[in-house]
């Protein structure tokens, strides 16, 4: 096992970085993996290329360790959006219930599937300021609902969805979870979902071009692999015939993945598993408390939840509209990297966020308070 201090030592980014909700800079372990993999590819010694393709099994085992899904029901994906498209296009009928305030990867997957396949209908869930709760789903679900799509952690509000509660409300309907804003840092009951999708460029710090699609047995039975290439047959390189898709997650693949990307993702997930998600989550929770305390100290309104059970690593600051520009300028002038939108500034902390970074945020908020 790795201690949380050892895990935090693997963060190599410059002080002031608070934007893991957009992208997590590569961990030192992932960086080392990249260098090693590309060195092998550059030399191409005898047997090297075949060895690199073994990363497919490694990454699926790493995903399995963190999600609880069997290796055979996990497929590597180049990003979360592709996995969501596979899931949405694979639905075979009925209505899919989702919030219009979800991140566009979710809403576009449902809408494009409806437009192209004409077998499912998106039904837009009315929410409490974008927060999807079991109670709201219970009020709006119908007999025609065949699936529910939801983000584990909402990208805009930082709200941590109760996917266990949602499962209890929806019964045997398919539950599709976009886990990208919480995977690797939230100790979530992924086993209650039928589809779990994530990318590795954010909280797991594996870089772009990484992700996965994990399916329950029910999802394998009910989803149609619409985009299924020759590698999705499980039959190897077959010529002169077209073979039916495999009856597992590999059916939801089009071509051979990038083995270097698989290795990066595997290295990142192995690093997370070594310390444990609960330890990472606890460290992040303490840092979130520090950020909220700073916001309160300088009278910056916090729009995200203060309840530890309803949040992950995101704190949303929402000053008056005329003061947001001042806040953005203060963050920029003090070297703090954060996501500023039209109405808010999103602060994303991680287990490796340093005291120096928190001090830089304090300095930025001090300037903001002085200016306003």
C-alpha positions as CSV (number, residue, x, y, z in Angstrom):
1,X,0.0,0.0,0.0
2,X,1.0,3.6,-0.6
3,X,0.4,6.4,1.9
4,X,-1.5,9.5,1.0
5,X,1.7,11.5,1.4
6,X,3.5,9.2,-1.1
7,X,0.6,9.6,-3.5
8,X,0.6,13.4,-3.1
9,X,4.4,13.4,-3.9
10,X,3.5,12.2,-7.3
11,X,2.0,15.5,-8.3
12,X,4.5,17.5,-10.3
13,X,2.5,20.6,-11.4
14,X,3.5,24.1,-10.6
15,X,1.9,25.7,-7.5
16,X,-1.4,27.5,-8.1
17,X,-3.1,24.7,-10.2
18,X,-6.7,24.3,-9.2
19,X,-8.4,23.1,-12.3
20,X,-8.5,19.2,-12.1
21,X,-12.1,19.4,-13.2
22,X,-10.8,20.4,-16.6
23,X,-7.6,18.4,-16.8
24,X,-5.2,16.8,-14.3
25,X,-1.6,17.3,-15.2
26,X,0.2,14.0,-15.6
27,X,1.3,12.3,-12.5
28,X,5.0,11.4,-12.2
29,X,4.2,7.7,-12.5
30,X,2.3,8.4,-15.8
31,X,5.0,10.6,-17.1
32,X,7.6,7.8,-16.5
33,X,5.3,5.3,-18.2
34,X,5.0,7.6,-21.3
35,X,8.7,7.9,-21.6
36,X,9.2,4.1,-21.3
37,X,6.5,3.2,-23.7
38,X,7.6,5.6,-26.4
39,X,11.2,4.5,-26.0
40,X,10.1,0.9,-26.7
41,X,8.1,2.1,-29.7
42,X,11.0,4.2,-31.0
43,X,13.4,1.2,-30.8
44,X,10.9,-1.4,-31.9
45,X,13.1,-4.3,-30.7
46,X,12.1,-7.8,-31.5
47,X,8.8,-8.6,-29.7
48,X,8.2,-5.1,-28.5
49,X,5.1,-4.3,-30.5
50,X,3.4,-7.5,-29.5
51,X,4.3,-6.8,-25.9
52,X,2.7,-3.3,-26.1
53,X,-0.6,-4.8,-27.1
54,X,-0.7,-6.6,-23.8
55,X,-1.5,-3.3,-22.2
56,X,-5.2,-3.9,-23.2
57,X,-5.5,-6.6,-20.5
58,X,-3.5,-4.5,-18.0
59,X,-5.8,-1.4,-18.3
60,X,-9.0,-3.4,-18.1
61,X,-7.7,-5.1,-14.9
62,X,-6.9,-1.7,-13.5
63,X,-10.4,-0.4,-14.3
64,X,-11.9,-3.6,-12.8
65,X,-10.1,-3.0,-9.5
66,X,-11.6,0.4,-9.1
67,X,-15.1,-0.2,-10.4
68,X,-15.8,-3.9,-9.4
69,X,-16.9,-4.7,-13.0
70,X,-15.4,-8.0,-14.4
71,X,-12.6,-7.5,-16.9
72,X,-14.7,-9.0,-19.7
73,X,-17.3,-6.3,-19.3
74,X,-14.8,-3.4,-19.6
75,X,-13.7,-1.9,-22.9
76,X,-11.0,0.8,-23.3
77,X,-12.3,4.0,-24.9
78,X,-10.4,7.0,-26.3
79,X,-12.6,9.3,-24.2
80,X,-15.8,9.4,-22.1
81,X,-17.8,11.0,-24.9
82,X,-17.2,8.0,-27.2
83,X,-18.3,5.6,-24.4
84,X,-21.5,7.7,-23.9
85,X,-22.2,7.6,-27.6
86,X,-21.8,3.8,-27.6
87,X,-24.3,3.5,-24.7
88,X,-26.9,6.0,-26.1
89,X,-26.9,4.6,-29.6
90,X,-27.1,1.1,-28.2
91,X,-30.5,1.8,-26.5
92,X,-33.2,-0.2,-28.2
93,X,-36.4,1.7,-27.3
94,X,-38.4,3.8,-24.8
95,X,-37.5,7.1,-23.2
96,X,-34.2,8.1,-21.7
97,X,-34.6,10.4,-18.8
98,X,-31.8,13.0,-18.2
99,X,-31.3,16.6,-17.2
100,X,-30.8,19.2,-19.9
101,X,-28.2,20.7,-17.6
102,X,-25.8,17.7,-17.9
103,X,-22.5,18.2,-19.5
104,X,-22.9,18.3,-23.3
105,X,-21.3,14.9,-23.7
106,X,-24.3,13.4,-22.1
107,X,-27.1,15.4,-23.7
108,X,-25.6,15.2,-27.2
109,X,-25.2,11.4,-26.9
110,X,-28.9,11.1,-26.1
111,X,-30.1,13.6,-28.7
112,X,-27.9,12.3,-31.6
113,X,-29.0,8.7,-30.8
114,X,-32.6,9.8,-31.0
115,X,-32.1,11.7,-34.3
116,X,-30.1,8.9,-36.0
117,X,-31.7,5.7,-34.6
118,X,-35.3,6.8,-34.1
119,X,-35.8,4.3,-31.3
120,X,-35.4,6.3,-28.1
121,X,-36.7,9.6,-27.0
122,X,-34.9,12.0,-24.7
123,X,-37.1,13.3,-21.9
124,X,-35.7,16.3,-20.1
125,X,-35.7,16.0,-16.3
126,X,-36.7,19.1,-14.3
127,X,-34.0,19.6,-11.6
128,X,-33.1,21.7,-8.7
129,X,-30.6,24.1,-10.3
130,X,-29.0,21.2,-12.3
131,X,-28.8,18.8,-9.3
132,X,-30.3,15.3,-10.2
133,X,-31.8,13.6,-7.1
134,X,-33.7,10.3,-6.6
135,X,-36.8,12.3,-5.5
136,X,-36.9,14.3,-8.8
137,X,-36.4,11.2,-10.9
138,X,-39.2,9.4,-8.9
139,X,-41.6,12.2,-9.6
140,X,-40.9,12.3,-13.4
141,X,-40.2,8.7,-14.3
142,X,-42.9,6.8,-16.3
143,X,-43.6,3.3,-17.5
144,X,-42.1,4.4,-20.8
145,X,-38.7,5.2,-19.3
146,X,-36.2,2.6,-20.3
147,X,-33.0,4.3,-19.1
148,X,-31.7,7.2,-17.0
149,X,-28.4,9.1,-17.7
150,X,-26.7,11.1,-15.0
151,X,-23.3,12.5,-14.1
152,X,-21.7,11.1,-11.0
153,X,-20.4,14.6,-10.2
154,X,-21.9,17.5,-12.1
155,X,-19.3,19.5,-13.9
156,X,-21.0,22.9,-13.3
157,X,-22.3,22.6,-9.8
158,X,-20.0,20.1,-8.3
159,X,-23.0,18.1,-7.0
160,X,-22.3,14.4,-6.2
161,X,-25.3,12.3,-7.3
162,X,-26.7,9.6,-5.1
163,X,-26.5,6.8,-7.7
164,X,-27.4,4.2,-5.1
165,X,-30.6,6.1,-4.4
166,X,-31.3,6.6,-8.1
167,X,-31.0,2.8,-8.6
168,X,-33.5,2.1,-5.9
169,X,-36.0,4.5,-7.6
170,X,-35.6,3.4,-11.2
171,X,-35.8,-0.4,-10.6
172,X,-34.6,-2.5,-13.4
173,X,-34.3,0.3,-15.9
174,X,-30.8,0.9,-17.3
175,X,-28.7,3.4,-15.3
176,X,-26.0,5.1,-17.4
177,X,-23.4,7.0,-15.3
178,X,-20.9,9.5,-16.7
179,X,-18.3,9.2,-13.9
180,X,-15.5,11.5,-15.3
181,X,-15.8,14.2,-12.6
182,X,-15.5,11.7,-9.8
183,X,-13.7,8.6,-11.0
184,X,-10.6,7.9,-9.0
185,X,-11.6,10.4,-6.2
186,X,-15.1,9.4,-5.2
187,X,-15.8,6.1,-3.4
188,X,-19.0,5.5,-5.4
189,X,-21.0,2.2,-5.6
190,X,-20.4,1.7,-9.3
191,X,-21.8,-1.8,-9.1
192,X,-25.4,-0.3,-9.0
193,X,-25.0,1.2,-12.5
194,X,-25.5,-0.7,-15.8
195,X,-23.1,1.6,-17.7
196,X,-20.1,3.5,-16.2
197,X,-18.1,5.7,-18.5
198,X,-15.1,7.9,-17.7
199,X,-12.1,9.5,-19.3
200,X,-8.7,9.6,-17.7
201,X,-7.6,13.1,-18.4
202,X,-9.1,14.7,-15.3
203,X,-8.9,13.3,-11.8
204,X,-6.8,10.2,-12.6
205,X,-4.2,12.4,-14.4
206,X,-3.6,10.0,-17.2
207,X,-3.8,12.5,-20.1
208,X,-6.1,12.8,-23.1
209,X,-7.0,9.8,-25.2
210,X,-7.8,7.6,-22.2
211,X,-11.1,6.2,-20.9
212,X,-13.3,3.2,-20.5
213,X,-16.8,1.8,-20.9
214,X,-18.0,-0.7,-18.2
215,X,-21.2,-2.7,-18.6
216,X,-23.4,-4.8,-16.3
217,X,-24.6,-8.1,-17.5
218,X,-28.0,-6.5,-18.1
219,X,-26.4,-3.8,-20.3
220,X,-24.6,-6.4,-22.4
221,X,-28.0,-8.1,-23.0
222,X,-30.0,-5.0,-23.8
223,X,-27.6,-2.6,-25.6
224,X,-26.9,-3.0,-29.3
225,X,-23.3,-2.5,-30.4
226,X,-24.1,-0.1,-33.2
227,X,-20.5,1.0,-33.8
228,X,-18.7,-2.3,-33.7
229,X,-15.6,-2.9,-35.7
230,X,-13.6,-6.0,-36.6
231,X,-11.9,-6.0,-33.2
232,X,-15.3,-6.1,-31.5
233,X,-16.0,-9.7,-32.7
234,X,-13.6,-11.5,-30.3
235,X,-12.7,-13.6,-33.3
236,X,-9.3,-12.0,-34.1
237,X,-8.2,-11.0,-37.5
238,X,-10.8,-12.8,-39.7
239,X,-10.7,-12.3,-43.5
240,X,-13.3,-13.1,-46.2
241,X,-16.2,-12.9,-43.8
242,X,-18.0,-10.5,-41.4
243,X,-18.5,-11.9,-37.9
244,X,-21.2,-11.0,-35.4
245,X,-20.1,-8.7,-32.5
246,X,-19.0,-10.4,-29.3
247,X,-21.4,-10.8,-26.4
248,X,-19.2,-8.7,-24.1
249,X,-17.9,-5.1,-23.8
250,X,-15.4,-5.6,-26.5
251,X,-18.3,-5.4,-29.0
252,X,-18.4,-1.6,-28.3
253,X,-15.0,-1.0,-30.0
254,X,-14.1,-0.1,-33.5
255,X,-10.4,-0.6,-33.9
256,X,-7.3,-1.4,-31.9
257,X,-6.7,1.2,-29.2
258,X,-3.5,3.2,-28.6
259,X,-1.4,0.9,-26.4
260,X,0.6,3.9,-25.0
261,X,-2.7,5.5,-23.9
262,X,-3.7,2.2,-22.3
263,X,-0.4,2.1,-20.5
264,X,-0.8,5.7,-19.3
265,X,-4.3,5.0,-18.0
266,X,-3.3,1.7,-16.4
267,X,-0.3,3.4,-14.6
268,X,-2.6,6.1,-13.3
269,X,-5.2,3.7,-12.0
270,X,-2.7,1.4,-10.4
271,X,-1.3,4.4,-8.5
272,X,-4.9,5.2,-7.3
273,X,-5.5,1.6,-6.3
274,X,-2.3,1.5,-4.3
275,X,-3.4,4.3,-1.9
276,X,-7.1,3.6,-2.1
277,X,-9.9,5.9,-3.3
278,X,-11.2,6.4,0.3
279,X,-7.9,7.9,1.4
280,X,-7.8,10.2,-1.7
281,X,-11.4,11.2,-1.1
282,X,-10.7,12.1,2.5
283,X,-7.7,14.2,1.6
284,X,-9.7,16.1,-1.0
285,X,-12.6,16.6,1.4
286,X,-10.2,18.4,3.9
287,X,-8.9,20.6,1.1
288,X,-12.4,21.5,0.0
289,X,-13.2,22.6,3.6
290,X,-10.2,24.9,3.4
291,X,-11.4,26.5,0.2
292,X,-14.9,27.0,1.5
293,X,-13.5,28.5,4.7
294,X,-11.4,30.9,2.6
295,X,-14.4,31.9,0.5
296,X,-16.4,32.6,3.7
297,X,-13.6,34.6,5.2
298,X,-13.5,36.9,2.1
299,X,-17.3,36.9,1.6
300,X,-17.3,35.1,-1.7
301,X,-20.6,33.3,-2.2
302,X,-20.3,29.5,-2.5
303,X,-22.8,28.0,-4.9
304,X,-21.8,24.4,-4.6
305,X,-22.9,22.2,-1.7
306,X,-21.3,22.5,1.7
307,X,-22.5,19.0,2.6
308,X,-19.7,16.5,2.4
309,X,-22.0,13.8,1.2
310,X,-23.0,16.0,-1.8
311,X,-19.7,17.1,-3.1
312,X,-16.4,15.8,-4.4
313,X,-13.4,18.0,-5.3
314,X,-15.2,21.0,-6.9
315,X,-16.0,24.3,-5.2
316,X,-18.1,26.7,-7.2
317,X,-17.7,30.4,-6.3
318,X,-20.5,32.7,-7.6
319,X,-20.0,36.4,-6.7
320,X,-22.3,39.1,-8.1
321,X,-22.1,39.3,-11.9
322,X,-20.4,42.6,-11.8
323,X,-17.7,41.2,-9.4
324,X,-16.9,38.0,-11.3
325,X,-14.5,39.9,-13.6
326,X,-12.6,41.2,-10.5
327,X,-12.4,37.6,-9.1
328,X,-11.2,36.2,-12.4
329,X,-8.5,39.0,-12.6
330,X,-7.4,38.4,-9.0
331,X,-7.0,34.6,-9.7
332,X,-5.0,35.3,-12.8
333,X,-2.8,37.9,-11.3
334,X,-1.8,35.6,-8.5
335,X,-1.1,32.6,-10.7
336,X,-4.1,30.6,-9.8
337,X,-5.4,28.3,-12.5
338,X,-9.2,27.8,-12.2
339,X,-12.2,27.5,-14.6
340,X,-14.0,30.8,-14.9
341,X,-17.4,30.6,-16.6
342,X,-20.1,33.3,-17.3
343,X,-21.4,33.3,-13.8
344,X,-18.9,31.5,-11.6
345,X,-15.4,30.4,-10.9
346,X,-14.8,26.7,-10.4
347,X,-12.0,25.7,-8.0
348,X,-11.0,22.0,-8.2
349,X,-8.6,20.6,-5.6
350,X,-6.9,17.3,-5.5
351,X,-5.1,15.2,-2.9
352,X,-1.8,16.7,-4.0
353,X,-2.9,20.3,-3.7
354,X,-0.2,22.0,-1.7
355,X,-0.2,24.5,1.1
356,X,1.5,26.9,-1.2
357,X,-1.3,26.7,-3.7
358,X,-3.9,27.3,-0.9
359,X,-1.8,30.4,0.1
360,X,-1.9,31.6,-3.5
361,X,-5.7,31.3,-3.5
362,X,-5.8,33.2,-0.2
363,X,-3.8,36.0,-1.8
364,X,-6.1,36.1,-4.8
365,X,-9.2,36.3,-2.6
366,X,-7.5,39.0,-0.5
367,X,-7.1,41.1,-3.6
368,X,-10.6,40.4,-4.7
369,X,-12.0,41.5,-1.3
370,X,-9.9,44.7,-1.4
371,X,-11.2,45.6,-4.9
372,X,-14.8,44.9,-4.1
